[in-house]
Amino acid sequence: MPAQIATASPVTNTALLGLGVYRPKRVVPNSEIVDRIDSSDEWIRTRSGITARRWSGDDETIVSMSVAAAKDALAAAGLAADQIDAVVLATSSQMVLGPSAGAVVATELGMHDTAAYDVSAGCAGFCYALGNAASLVRAGQARHVLVIGVERLSDLLDQSDRTCAFIFADGAGAVVVGPSDVEGIGPVAWGSDGSQTAAIKQDKDFMTFFNEVAASADGAPVPERPYIRMNGPAVFRWAVTFLEKACRAALEKAGVAAEDLDAFVPHQANSRITDALIRTLDLPERVVVARDIVESGNTSAASIPMAMEEIIRSGASKPGDTALLLGFGAGLAYAGQVVTLPPIA
């Protein structure tokens, strides 16, 4: 007779227990960018809603920004690092494939023998990681999971590229996911469309880049690094025509109606996309809509936790409010869930 294999004890409900962010010190206004892309402050504001963004300094790395955000999230949750069972880190700008940034962050936080891994799902990365974390807790595989979204997209910017140079930015956000008496994280609604990978992608893979670097040692021209390239109109069309379905799926899975929401926290991609989603969802005027893109730019996997923190810190929303999160972007991928907003440090 086969051996009887034990199973973990499942948890019924999960929640965001604490939230922390890190914003790089350097503020980059539109005035620093416009000449390089033959543009104007008015054009950038009209196209994206962005007035400024933050770019990291040499000492503000994927790991250091993640550690700073994580420490604040742990403090807000009232937990110590040794109470974390797993780290799930979402990023698209880690410049090496191994070790995982999550594992290094765990060690820097003082964790020992803690499960850790990275998720690469572009601008939907944080919501993908959050879905993973909630499932780990519900299944009894972990009691507390640290979820991090972090980017240094300034490393991947061609600063003369009119389509991208003004959009992308750097930063980190983290939440602690754990058990709760009542449900605080709705089921994730997610998906992808790999037929549209050309809409947002790097213009070369790292193997090609490394081979070019090696060739440059023999006298060939020094290569340009892989840069983010984006077909803005294609992304905009997909976002405004498809993402209503994603939002409604997340609401339906959570058993929540649009009129029940207190806040809407979409990925901070573009203010025009946010405005289109508000109209199609017919959100009540009282619903707070995150607009962190105005001063933070598009921070990809970090944008949703950073935007959550901004609406709470500003007093526009408060811990305990019901919010719809929606991440979307390169892949093309999307993920969304209804959550109860957490405390911040």
Number of C-alpha atoms within 10 A of each C-alpha: 3 4 5 6 5 6 9 10 12 15 20 14 17 25 23 29 27 26 31 30 31 23 20 20 12 12 15 18 16 20 13 12 20 19 12 14 15 10 15 14 18 13 13 19 17 14 12 20 22 28 20 24 26 23 25 22 13 6 9 19 18 23 19 16 26 32 26 20 26 29 22 21 29 24 19 19 22 12 16 13 19 14 14 22 21 25 25 26 28 33 29 21 19 20 12 9 9 10 10 16 25 28 24 18 23 28 15 14 17 11 20 14 11 18 16 21 18 24 22 19 26 26 33 34 32 37 29 29 27 28 21 17 26 29 18 22 25 20 16 16 18 23 21 26 27 30 33 35 36 34 32 29 23 21 18 20 21 17 15 15 16 16 15 19 20 30 25 23 28 32 33 33 33 33 31 29 28 25 22 15 10 11 15 24 24 24 20 25 24 21 16 17 11 11 9 16 16 17 19 19 20 17 13 14 12 15 9 13 16 13 11 17 17 14 14 13 10 8 8 11 11 13 15 11 20 18 20 21 20 19 13 12 10 13 20 17 12 15 21 17 12 13 23 16 14 22 25 18 18 24 24 17 14 20 12 16 12 19 13 15 21 22 27 25 25 28 34 32 28 22 22 15 20 20 12 17 21 17 11 13 15 11 20 14 9 10 19 17 23 26 24 27 26 18 16 27 28 29 33 34 37 32 34 30 26 30 25 30 27 18 21 18 15 9 10 14 22 20 18 14 15 22 25 26 25 27 30 30 25 26 22 24 21 28 28 32 27 28 23 23 27 27 21 23 18
